[in-house]
Amino acid sequence: MPLAACSDDSRLVVNSASGAHAFTVEVVDTPETRAQGLMYVMELAPDAGMLFDFKEERGVSFWMRNTFIPLDMIFITADGVVKNVHVNARPHDTTSIPSDGPVQYVLEIPGGRSVELGIEAGDMVEHARIAPAQ
């Protein structure tokens, strides 16, 4: 059964040329939880992440204020296509990191993991909230 058919909000899979990569994610979907994000988190397991759901496609921008660990930011369209990946965002950097176009989701994972796993633009993401591309 495809992951997207499951109701478990904590399971997410990125399908890349190098294989299927599973993550356990926390979903944040309110202005308050999205603003908090991974601020003040001191460590993140290699297979853990946070999925930001903006409820509709739009341009978004992130920064690393009060974030203590490097992160990769994977920008994802409403239908689960990886639009772009920002690798190794620096802790405490307040430089804006834009989505470079409309996205509905952003997946934050430990810094450098997207390169290790070969995750890149065009890959597909499966999650209970994401309607797969047709």
N, C-alpha and C positions, 0 to 999 in steps of 0.2 A: 504494500500500500504506500503511495507517495506520502512523504512527510506532510505536505500541505493539507492532506486529508485528515490528519490527526488534529486533536484539539489541544495538544500540549504546547503551551506558549513558550516553554523553556527550551525546546529543541529547534535547532536551525541547522541547515546543511547548505554549504556552498559547493556547487558542482563546477569544478575547473578541469582543465586539460589533464591535470595530474591526479584527478580522482575526486571523490566526495569527501568533504571535510566537515565533520560534525562539531557543533559548539553548543554549550549550555548557556543560554542567554537570559538576562533579565530584560523585560520589555518595559520601556518608559513611554507613556503616551499622553501625559498631561503637561501643560506649560511648566508646572512646578517640578515634576520629576525629570523632564527633559533639561531644565536649567541646572539641576543638581548633577545629573549624569554621573560620571565616575570621579567627581571631585572628592578629594580626601581619601580615596582608595589607595592603599599602600602596595597591594600586589593583586595580580590577576592570573589565574591558572591559564596555561597555554590553550586550553579548549574552552575557555570562558569568554563571555563578551556581554555587551549591552546593545539591545536593538531599540533605536529611537523610531517611533511611529508618529509621523506628522499628520496622519489621517487623510492627506491629499497630496498630490504632487505639487511641489513648489521649490524655488531656490532656497537653500538653507546655508548657514555658515556656522562654523564651530570655532572655538578657541580652547586653550589648555589652562586657563586660569584655575588655580587651586587644584590642579591635577598633578599628582606626584609620580606617575609612571608614563613612559612613552606609549603611545597608542597608534594603531593603524585605523583609519576611518574609511569604511567601505560604503560608498554612496550608491543607493539601490532605487530603481524605478518602482512604480506601483505594481508592475507585473513581474518583479523579481530579477530584473537584469542589472548586473553591476555596471553602473555608469562610469565611475572612476574610483581610484584608490589613492588615498593620501597615506604614505608610509612614514612611520616614526615621527609623529607629531611630538614636539619637544615639551616636556613638563614645564608648566608655569608660563609658557609662551602665549602672549595675548594677541599674536598675529592672527588675523582672520583666515580660516580655512574654508573656502567656498565649495559648494557642490558642483559648480560649473554647469548648471542647468537644473531643470526640475527633477526632484526625487521625492519619494514618499518616506523612505527609510534610510537610516544610517546605522551601520553595524560597527561598533568599536571593539577591537580585539587587541591583545598585547602587541606592542610595537615590534615590527619585523616579521610577524607571523604570516602576513599576506605574501611576502616574498618567499619565505620558507615553504609555503604551501602552493605557491604558484597562482595565487588568486589575482585576477586582473579584469579589466573592463571586458564586458561581454559574457562573463560567467553568469550562471543562474543560481539564484538563492531560493531555497524551499523553507517555508515556515507557515504555521497555521494561519497567520494573518495575511499572507501574500498570495494573491490570486495569480497562478502561473500564466506566463505568456502563452498565447495560442500559436 
